[in-house]
């Protein structure tokens, strides 16, 4: 009679994430304190003075009324909306409410 030994195969997707032993992970507050105490010259870049380039990914647009992802924009009022129900309710809003929604979003053009 043969006996077969069953070995458990290690699957990488089932292992919990383990930090490498040679890496030191510091919280943001600790990094800030270290850089502040080093008294570096102003022209040397630090973790907090680096500027990131603009993102190549387009920003996500959300509905001004419901907060859902909004693929549509009303050409008259410039409000974003997600579906036909929101568009119908937007048509009955007074201009001061529309201006309030636009100022919350940061849109500076006035509705006329």
Residue pairs with C-beta under 8 A, 6 or more apart in sequence:
19 25
26 34
31 47
32 47
32 48
35 46
35 47
35 48
40 46
60 69
61 69
61 70
61 71
61 80
62 68
62 69
62 70
62 80
63 69
63 70
63 80
63 81
63 82
63 86
64 70
64 79
64 80
64 81
64 101
64 102
64 104
64 105
65 79
65 81
65 86
65 89
65 90
65 101
66 82
66 86
68 82
68 83
69 82
70 80
70 81
70 82
71 82
72 80
72 81
72 82
72 87
73 79
73 80
73 81
74 80
74 81
74 87
74 90
76 111
77 90
77 93
77 98
77 102
77 111
78 102
78 107
78 109
78 111
79 90
79 98
79 101
79 102
81 87
81 90
90 98
95 111
95 112
98 111
99 110
99 111
102 108
102 109
102 111
